[in-house]
Amino acid sequence: DAGVIQSPRHEVTEMGQEVTLRCKPISGHDYLFWYRQTMMRGLELLIYFNNNVPIDDSGMPEDRFSAKMPNASFSTLKIQPSEPRDSAVYFCASSFTLYEQYFGPGTRLTVT
Amino acid sequence: GQQLNQSPQSMFIQEGEDVSMNCTSSSIFNTWLWYKQDPGEGPVLLIALYKAGELTSNGRLTAQFGITRKDSFLNISASIPSDVGIYFCAGQVGRGSQGNLIFGKGTKLSVKP
């Protein structure tokens, strides 16, 4: 079975550019989560969806960050404009219940 | 907000040794999970615990949900080189549609053959 799919795996962009990260959750999972991982702060939940509806976006750091889930098989996390402090690994995870989350391989974002 | 204190931060052990790590909090959690992350990959779920006092095994891994609901432990028996990685605990306060996962900072395990 395919796991959570994320693209791209690596993204290098210049400050001020728009960045879009993509995620395809595991089929049948009702929950989708976006996390950010840095050395300093560890794993942080940014936002999560249930049945394509955003439930909690309190972890989204600023208005520069936005996330959408237009259907059950696709979600995007967008940063506009990007800044160097946004450099991190961004993970998408999905789950059938709220608890046992399955993570994708991550997108390593570098903003110069 | 809730915080999880995971210890030790790192461990360097000999192959064949047993490993113990734990996670503590000042808050009560209703669910505890343990994940392992390999370099360049996402965390992989190892064990999920749902009841205080619960003891669950997954091969050489055993995890326990503390009686006070404020801590959890993970043990690895007879470590092998592929056990190398970062182990994260995660706790969840709410139930149902509430409650996000809060992650510890991880325990980095190194195994010497």
Interface residues (C-beta under 8 A of the other chain):
Chain A: V4 G42 L43 L45 Y48 N50 I55 D56 G59 F91 A93 L98 Y99 E100 Q101 Y102 F103 G104 P105 G106
Chain B: T31 L33 Y35 G40 E41 G42 P43 V44 L45 A48 Y50 F88 Q92 G96 S97 G99 N100 L101 F103 G104 K105 G106
